[in-house]
Amino acid sequence: MVRTPTPRVGGRSHLRPGRQLEDPDRHGHQTGSRRPPYHAIGEAAANAARMAGIPSSEIARIVCSRPDAHQIKGPRHPTDLIGVAHSPYYFAAAGAADREFTWAHASPAKIMDPAIRRLLDLVEVGEPPTENVGRYKQGATVTVTTRDGRSFTNTVYAPRGSAVNGIEWSDVEGKFETLCPLAGVSSSNVEKCTQVLRHFRDVKHMRELVELIA
């Protein structure tokens, strides 16, 4: 398992009172303690949808919450990868629609998936949680409500890939294999890249990797 440094965090939320459900620090490291909570939103939405056990067409409401967050900031209807990366709405809708959130959701086909597009308008911010507030490092709570009025809630305090949980090589390779082709990298070079990364300590010069993705 690849381990990232343990984040230096206190027992309080990263969002100050009145802040939005957004990236608290655009310059924070992706796997550090200041990573935005979007992945936790997607993961919690997927978990809640699995608990509901219904098709996405039966979802009537998706409520996201985290300590001290009273608004959702970001594009509600993103149409490209950049928009998706800054849209809590998309993470919640995609997770709930497919009962999982993976790097496949960065693809153009998923971004424009009708099931996900419908759910984007059903995402809203809920009342901030008041219990276990100190555990919400990069976490979030999501409640999925069905058309017949039932509600299912799930909380993810720290998502997969976060510093406190570490990350598996399969996660690194999955991200690489999904995103690199979108940048025009051939499938054969993507496979070579993952092998270079696996044995990066033995690489004599960075160009061995750069030339594969250039």
Secondary structure, DSSP 8 states (H G I E B T S, - for coil): -B--------SS-SS-TTEEES-S-TTS-TTSTT--THHHHHHHHHHHHHHHTS-GGGEEEEEEE-TTEEEE-S-SS--SHHHHHT-HHHHHHHHHHHTS--GGGGSHHHHT-HHHHHHHTTEEE-----SSGGG-SS-EEEEEEETTS-EEEEEESS-TTSTTT-B-HHHHHHHHHHHGGGGT--HHHHHHHHHHHHTGGG-S-THHHHHHH-
